[in-house]
Amino acid sequence: MGTTEQRTVGQIERELSQKIQALYRKHLGHQPSKVSCQLFSRKLVVVLEDSVTQPEKLLMEEGQLELAEKVRTDLNEAIQPQIKVLVEEVLGVDVLDLLCDAAIETGRVGMIAVLSSAPTVRNPEAIPKLKK
């Protein structure tokens, strides 16, 4: 991994997407079909598609939606510290807050990381809402 100054916004967003996908595969035994990352100045938005694990699907099929939602909430809380560290390592800035929510019915997870500052990149003009 190079320093953020050498990488473009697109390269950083792709790296984050790949590493978050790998983190889910490693820790939950399930890889989301798609992970999208978008930097917005001092914020990072992450959307995971098809993030529901087999145990959660089984609970839903058996009519245990409330339990499946509880499992999803607990899994998200358990993996958040690793995601925070990963984001800080890739972006080279501190994560002040990591907000996360899931819609188990659609299989999507959304995260917003509030950053201490905008990461330094080769093409800062590509970051929406970056005030110079």
N, C-alpha and C positions, 0 to 999 in steps of 0.2 A: 504494500500500500504506500503510495506516494503522499506527499503533503498536499493539503487541500489547495494550496496556491497553484499547483501544477495541474489540477484537474478542473474540468468544466462542471457546471451544475448538473448537466445530463449524466456525466460519468459518476458523480457522487450519488445521484438519485438511483442509478442502476445498481451501483455497489450496495447501497442500503437495501434495495429491494431483494437482491440476491442473498445478502447475509441474513435478513429477517426471515426469508423463506427457509434458509438452511437452519436457522435457530429453531423455528417451529418444527421442522422435520426431526431435528436431533432431540429436542426436549419433549415433543408431544407425539412423535411417531406419525405425524401427518403434515404433508406439505400443502399449503394453500395453492390453488391453481394460479393465482396472480397476486402480486404485491405491487402496489403503485405508491410511489413516493413523490412528493412535490414540496419544494422549498418555497417559503414565502417570508423573505426577510428574516425575522427572528422566530419563525415557526416552521415546523415540518409536519406535513399531513401524510399519514400512511393509511391506505385502504387495503385490506386483505380480502380476497374473494375465495369462496369455498373453504372456509376455515374450520368447518364443523368436523370433529373427529368421529370415528366409528362408535365409541361408547355414547357420545351425545346423540348420534343418529338413532341408535338403538333405543335410548330413553324416549326420544321423540316418537318413534314408531309405536312404542308401548304406551303412549298417552301420558308420559311423564315429562311434559314440557317444562313445568316449573323446576323440576330437578335438573333437567338438561340445561336450563338457563343458569341455575346455581353453579353447576359444574363449569360452564363456560366462564362465568364471572370469576370463579376461583382460579381457573387456569390462566385467565388474563392477568389476575393479580400476581400469580406465582411467576409468570414470565416477564412481567414489566421491569424488574430490576436488570435483567440481562439485556432487554431491549434498550433501556436507558444507557447502559454502559456501551453497547454496540454503537448507538447513535453518537455518543460523545467521542468515541474513538474514531469513527469515520469522519465526522464533521470537524473535530478539533475544537469544539466549544462545549460548555456545560449545558446540560438539560435542567432547567429550573423546575419544570413540571411536565408530567406525562399523563395525559388524559386519555382514557380508553373506554370504549363501549362496543357492544356486540348486538347484532340482530340475528339471533339464532335461526329464525325462520328463513332468512335469506342467505345465511352463511357468511355474512360480512362482519368484519371487525374494523373499526375506525379508531385511529389514534391521532392525537395532536401533541407534538412535543414543543413546549415553549422553551426557546433557546436564550442563553445569556447574551448572545450577539449573533449577527449574521456570520456564517462561515466565510472565510476568505477563499475565493475561487478565481479562476482565470477569466471568467466572463460574468462579472457581477450584474451586468445589464440584463442577463437572462433570468434573474430572480425577480418575480413579480413583487411589486410594492416595496422594493428596496429604495429607500430615500438616500440620496447621495449628499 
